[in-house]
Amino acid sequence: MMFEIDLQKFGGRGAKYDTARGIVDQYDLEMITDSKDKIVDFYSAMDKSNGIRIDLESWKIRVSKDADAKVGRLADELVDRMVERNPGAEADYNAIREALDGTYTISEYDRHDIPDYRRYIRSSENFIKIGRTGTSIDSKYEELASMFPGYFDAQAHTSPSDRLMDINNVLSGLKDSISSGMNLSDEERSEAARYLKNDIIKGYAYVLNQRRRKPA
C-alpha cells in the first residue's frame, strides 16, 4: 500500500505533538488534548514497529498491514469527534466575555431573587466575577445592551438579578452554539475517516522526513 504525497507541504514543524495538533485543528476535533494524545501515541507505536516508513528511492510512503489496520481504527474513532464550528458565535462570545472583564456587584436584596444564589454564582452557569466591590451589574447590563443590542434588552430585563441571569444565559447559549456535532451520512463519515487516516499517515511521514533532514 502506497500514498504519493508532497511531504514538504505538510504543515507543522515536524515534531509529533505539533503535527498531531495540526491534524486535530484541521479536522476540528473535540476533546482536543485526548485526540492529540491518541495520534501521538500512534506515532510512538510506529517509532517502535517501523510500520510506516519512507522509501527514499521512490519517495513514497510504505505502510505495513498492521499499521494500516491500526491507523484505520484510530481514524474511525476520531472522525466521530469532528464538530462544525460557528465562527460568528465564537466571535460574539469572545467579545462579550472581553467586555465583561472585571468584577461586578449585586446587592444582598437582589441576590434573594436568584434561587440558591451561592450555588448559582459558583457554578458553571455563571460567567461573571461577583465581588463586594466593583461595577454594578445593573449599569453593566445597560452598557451591554448598547454594545450588543441583538443579545441584550434593557427594556425586557429590568431587575439586577434578572440581568445577571440573562447575561449568563446569553453566554451559555453562545458557548453551546460555537460548535456542534456533524450530522454525517454513512458515506460522508466513511470519506472523512479515509481522509483523516491518510493525513495521520502523511503527518507521520513528515515527522520522519524532518528527522532525516536534521543535522547530526
Order of alpha helices (4+ residues) and beta strands (2+ residues): beta-alpha-alpha-beta-beta-alpha-beta-alpha-beta-alpha-alpha-beta-beta-alpha-alpha-beta-alpha
